[in-house]
């Protein structure tokens, strides 16, 4: 990964982000749906000048390695990904309405960790692979 640039900054900022589905329900059980959710998250990130290096959609939670420009605070990156994906998921997957009548697919909380010198992106990628579920 190369150092990215904006008109006023050069940066290489990576985060490991994870969050779960509301009530920790195993919603994403279909492999095709998992891939579609991952593709959706990548599309949202690209629209907001973020980059997703790794995305792992499991039945009840998501792991991402995300790069965001300095103008996007870490909490804001998560907020964008979760809120925009929720709207798109309800629009595309009507069956979610019966499971989540309250209008929220994701829990309010999340996990985030910056990736740096001692905690490399490769180590996080290994961890994410270890979290994958065998179907």
N, C-alpha and C positions, 0 to 999 in steps of 0.2 A: 504494500500500500504506500502510495506516494504522499508527500505532504501536499495538502490541498490549499487553495488560496481563494480569498474573496478580494474585493477591491481594497480593503484596508488591513487584511490579516493573512497570515499563513498559519496553518494549524494541522495537527494530527491528534485528534481527540477521539478516543474509543471508550464505549461503555458496554458492560454486560448488564442487560436488563431482563428481568423475568417478572411475570405476573400470571395470575390464575383466573379461571372462569369463576363467575359468581357462584357461590355455594359449593365450589370445587366440583361441579358437575362434570362428568366425562362426556363432553359435548362433541369433541372432534374425534370421533371413532373411525370415520371413513378416511382412508388414505387420500382419496381425491379431494375431499374437503380440506384436509390438512394442508395439502399443496396449494389449494386455492386461497386459504387464509394467509399462508406465507407469501404468496404472490401479491395479495392485497396489501399486506404490510410493507412490502418492498415498494410498491407503487406509491403508497402514501408517503413513505420516507423520501423517495425521489422528488415528489412534488414539493416537499418542504426543504429541499437541498440537504437532506440527510442521506446516508448510505448505510444499508444493512449488509454486512459481510456474511453473517451466519444467522439463519432463522431455523428454529426447531419448534414445530407446533406439536405438542403432545395432547393427549385426550382432554386434560384438564388444566394445562398451563402452557406458557410460551416462553422460550429463551431467545434472546437476540443479542448480537454484537452489532452495535450501532455507532456510527460516526456522525457527529452533528457540528455545524459551525459554531464558533464562540458566541454568536448572537442568540443562539437557542440554548437556554438553560436546560440542564438535565431533566428537571421536573417537567418542563414545557415539552420536551421531546416525547416523554412518556404520555403526557396529556394529549398531545396531537395524535400519536399512534393509537391510543385507546379510544378516544372519542370519535375520530373520523372512521376508524374500523368498525365501531359499534353501529354507526348509522348505515354504513355499507353492508354490514352483515345482516342486519334486520331487513334491509331492502332486498337483498339477494336470497337469503334463506328465511322464507316465511315461517317455517316450522320453529324457528327460534322464539317467536312470539308466544307460543304455547308453553315454552320452558321458562322464559324470562318475561313475564307479563309486566314487570316493573320497568322495562326498557333499558336494562343494563346487562351486558354480557360479561363484562370483566369486573373483578373486585376493585374497590377503591384504592387499595394499597399496591405496592410494587417493590421489587428489589432492584437496586442499581449499584454498580461498582465501577470505578474507573479502571482502565487497563493501563499499566505502566511498566516500569523497568523490571520489577520483580514478579509481577503478575502479568505474564505475557498473553497476547491474544491466542497463541497456540495452546497454552494451558487451559484457557477458558473454553476453546473449541473442543479439547479433549473432555473436559468436564461435561459440556453440553451433550456430546456423543454418549457419554456414560449414562446420562439421564434418559436417553431415548428408550422408549418402550418396545419390547418385543411383541409383535402381534401374531 
